């Protein structure tokens, strides 16, 4: 019985792959750049004078909200489509 437990512990100890693998692809960086562009546009619109114009008070916060709540988390969590490997068992 002790032999079975030792074998399981060895199998679970190290799988050979680092848990800190960089899974970011090209698409993640593009989504991040889109988010940064939205933030720059949002703050630019917010800085327009006069301070109480509709663009500064309504449109700019909506753009910033979309960038911070939708686009940045999407850039972090997006993993892309998995490609299916066709088996050659003919």
WOLINKA-V569849 format. One record per pair of residues at least 24 apart in sequence whose C-alpha atoms are under 6 Angstrom apart, sorted by the first residue. I is the first residue (numbers start at 1). J is the second residue. Records with the same first field share a line. If there is no record, write none. Layout:
I->J, J
This chain:
28->75
31->75
32->75
35->67, 71, 72
38->67
39->64
